[in-house]
Amino acid sequence: MKGDFNPFEMAQAQFDKVADQLNLDQATKDLLRNPLREYHFSIPVRMDDGSYKVFRGFRVQHNDAKGPNKGGIRFHPQETVDTVRALAMWMTWKCAVVNIPLGGGKGGVICDPHNLSMHEQEQICRGWVRQLAKNIGPINDVPAPDVMTSAQHMLWMLDEYEAVSGSKFPGVITGKPVGMGGSLGRTEATGFGLIYTVREALKLLNIDPANTSTSVQGFGNVAQYAIRLINQLGGKVICVSCWDQEDQTSYSFKKEDGIDLDELLGITDRFGGIEKDKAKELGYEVLDGDAWIEQEVEILLPCALENQIREDNVVKIKDSVKVIGEGANGPTTPEADKVIEEKGIFMIPDFLANAGGVTCSYFEQVQCNMNYYWEKDEVLDRLDTKMTAAFHAVSDLSKKRKLYMRDAAYVIAIQRVAQACKDRGWV
Ligand code: NAD
């Protein structure tokens, strides 16, 4: 938790607002504004120098009325249970808005992988699973990678779960390496999923993607695949921004007639940082980090961090902008949302726009449980179908009830989960 900001209180406030609009009864509200279950535990680890250290771990299962809980595990020195609770609740809404039969979960360990050897990290992964082996599983709670955890961490966790349970359960965890139970298409899924929704928004607005320019914040996994698909649809991307590790600040890279994705990838590190001197040599203008937001484009894609479109910089958005697609989680503050709504910009909210990742994780779980793996095209076709249907359900409701897209997405998600709880006779 940073300073006084409490993400769980924010997640509860967002829920309360929609719950009131939906006139949910008190019991349903009480059920949904808190996690169903949470586990707090200690993970003792024998460190490489022979000493022992104890790490704190968590798993929060927010709601599983629609299916097994789903959500990542993050390793972070500032991890708090309130962050995990908020993220678990947001996972419930994200799975519900794309209508996949999963609930919301999230896990974490308070640790800093930068100061841990791979062997020590492996012990934390195995310890996390040993503490929770009875409470997770392919049909009750399926973890995945998140901040500072990778496919390798997932494989260690899978291995420990299978060792403890004495059987093969590839569907217990997702985000595994391809060839070890991972799904083809997972790398592309979030960026492509984002553009499937942008493509549908453009159709509604009668805009040909080939006549659009886009500006993107971020140049990591989500941004790179979003740009690839925009280019395939005929659109050009004129500006991208990223964090510069050396200068400890962000820069924007601009080419008015369109960036060349493969050329830029050739001078980008694995953290999505672009080498600015080489970019200059290739003819890119190097501008300050905020320049991405003030471009004369039709589409803005914040794909880096939370809290990036705020009251102070939302006014810089040009009148040419017609669509904002939130690849990142939480990039827009509520104050900026008001301005965007007034300007009539078509907002595709984060938990809909970036749900391609969890949808593909769901496909990974399905493939693992069948022990039969799909070709990449099949995965991406199914992803397109799911994202397109989810987008239209939200945009139809937004039109019918004259709701801002973010509110419409919340209404659909919360209604679906509330109904599932009711149908089961819980409340
Ligand atoms: P990534 O680490 O691959 O890339 C992050 C990019 O953001 C990098 O290019 C980095 O340089 C840039 N960046 C960091 N700080 C910046 C700043 N201040 N200004 C401009 N650029 C900055 O991360 P990613 O996987 O692409 O994820 C991006 C966002 O999307 C995150 O909010 C993440 O939570 C969200 N998201 C990702 C996925 C997924 O499947 N990868 C799924 C859902 C949501």
Residues whose N, C-alpha, C, O or C-beta is under 5 A from the ligand:
A	BS01	NAD	T190 Q217 G218 F219 G220 N221 V222 A223 S241 C242 W243 S250 F271 G272 G273 C303 A304 L305 G327 A328 N329 N354 G357
